[in-house]
Protein backbone atom coordinates (compact mmCIF):
# COMPACT_ATOMS: atom_id res chain seq x y z
CA UNK A 1 0.00 0.00 0.00
CA UNK A 2 1.43 3.36 -1.05
CA UNK A 3 0.52 6.36 1.08
CA UNK A 4 0.65 9.96 -0.12
CA UNK A 5 0.89 13.19 1.85
CA UNK A 6 -1.67 15.98 1.46
CA UNK A 7 0.45 17.92 -1.04
CA UNK A 8 0.88 14.87 -3.27
CA UNK A 9 -2.87 14.22 -3.25
CA UNK A 10 -3.58 17.89 -4.04
CA UNK A 11 -1.19 17.65 -7.01
CA UNK A 12 -3.22 14.73 -8.41
CA UNK A 13 -6.48 16.67 -8.65
CA UNK A 14 -9.27 18.56 -6.93
CA UNK A 15 -11.47 17.13 -4.19
CA UNK A 16 -14.99 16.74 -5.55
CA UNK A 17 -16.53 14.77 -2.66
CA UNK A 18 -15.56 13.96 0.90
CA UNK A 19 -17.31 12.36 3.85
CA UNK A 20 -16.88 10.50 7.10
CA UNK A 21 -18.34 7.00 6.95
CA UNK A 22 -18.82 4.67 9.91
CA UNK A 23 -18.86 0.91 9.84
CA UNK A 24 -20.03 -1.39 12.63
CA UNK A 25 -17.91 -4.47 13.21
CA UNK A 26 -20.18 -7.13 14.74
CA UNK A 27 -17.26 -9.34 15.78
CA UNK A 28 -15.66 -6.60 17.86
CA UNK A 29 -18.85 -4.60 18.61
CA UNK A 30 -17.22 -1.29 17.88
CA UNK A 31 -17.57 1.43 15.26
CA UNK A 32 -14.83 2.36 12.81
CA UNK A 33 -14.75 5.83 11.29
CA UNK A 34 -13.33 6.20 7.81
CA UNK A 35 -12.46 9.58 6.34
CA UNK A 36 -12.79 9.14 2.60
CA UNK A 37 -12.97 11.31 -0.48
CA UNK A 38 -12.98 11.46 -4.25
CA UNK A 39 -10.63 13.58 -6.33
CA UNK A 40 -11.00 14.46 -9.99
CA UNK A 41 -7.87 14.24 -12.11
CA UNK A 42 -9.64 15.57 -15.20
CA UNK A 43 -9.52 12.11 -16.79
CA UNK A 44 -10.79 9.93 -13.94
CA UNK A 45 -12.08 10.02 -10.37
CA UNK A 46 -9.88 8.53 -7.65
CA UNK A 47 -11.32 7.19 -4.40
CA UNK A 48 -9.08 7.98 -1.44
CA UNK A 49 -8.99 7.03 2.23
CA UNK A 50 -7.23 8.98 4.96
CA UNK A 51 -4.93 7.21 7.43
CA UNK A 52 -3.74 8.66 10.73
CA UNK A 53 -0.24 7.50 11.57
CA UNK A 54 1.77 8.89 14.50
CA UNK A 55 0.08 12.28 14.34
CA UNK A 56 0.47 12.58 10.55
CA UNK A 57 -2.28 12.22 7.97
CA UNK A 58 -1.48 10.13 4.91
CA UNK A 59 -3.78 9.23 2.03
CA UNK A 60 -4.28 5.96 0.19
CA UNK A 61 -5.59 5.92 -3.37
CA UNK A 62 -7.99 2.98 -3.42
CA UNK A 63 -9.00 2.89 -7.09
CA UNK A 64 -9.84 4.97 -10.16
CA UNK A 65 -13.27 5.25 -11.76
CA UNK A 66 -14.79 6.86 -14.83
CA UNK A 67 -17.47 8.73 -12.83
CA UNK A 68 -17.67 10.38 -9.43
CA UNK A 69 -20.78 8.34 -8.65
CA UNK A 70 -18.96 5.04 -9.16
CA UNK A 71 -16.18 6.13 -6.80
CA UNK A 72 -18.66 7.22 -4.12
CA UNK A 73 -20.65 4.01 -4.48
CA UNK A 74 -17.49 1.93 -3.95
CA UNK A 75 -16.56 3.90 -0.84
CA UNK A 76 -20.05 3.65 0.63
CA UNK A 77 -20.24 -0.07 -0.14
CA UNK A 78 -16.92 -0.81 1.56
CA UNK A 79 -16.95 1.63 4.47
CA UNK A 80 -20.54 2.09 5.64
N, C-alpha and C positions, 0 to 999 in steps of 0.2 A: 504494500500500500504506500503510495507516494502522497505526502502531505505538502501543501503549499501555504505560504504565509499570505496575509491579507493583501499585500502589494502585488504578489504574483497573481492572485485571483482577480484583482482589479484590472490587471494588464490583459487578462483573457477576455473580459467583456463586462457589460453592465448588468447589475442585479435587476431582474425583472419580476421576481417573486421571492418572498422569504416568509418563514413561519416557524413556530415552535410546535412540534408534534410530540404527543405523549403516547407511550405504549405500555400496557399493563402486561407484566410477566407473571402468568399464573403459577409457575413453578417456584418463583421467589417471592410472590405476593408484594411486589413493589412496582413503582412507576418509573419508567425511564423517560427523560426529556431529550428530544433530539432537535437541535437547531439546524435547519436545512434551508436551502435556497436554490434558485435557478438563475443562471446567468445566460445572457444572450451574447454569442460571439459574432453575430451577424450572419453566420452560416448554419449554426446549430444552437441548441439550448442544452446547457450542461447542468445536471443535477449535482449539488454539492452538499456536504455535511460538515458541520463544524465540530472539531475536537478540542478539548481543553486539556493541555498537557503541561504540568508544572508552571501554571500561571500564564501560559502562552496559548493563544488561539491559533490553531492550524486548520486547514481546510482540505477535505478529500473530495476529489472529483469522482462521482460514482458512475456516471454514464453520460452519453450524449444522445440527444433526441432531435427529431426534425421539427417538433412543435413544443411550445411551452406547456401545453396541456398534458402531453405525454410525460414530460419530465415531472410535473406536479403529481400526476396520477401514480407514477412509480414511487415517488417519495411517500405519498399518503398510504399506498398499499403496504410498503415495507416498514413504515415508522409510526403508524397510528392504529 
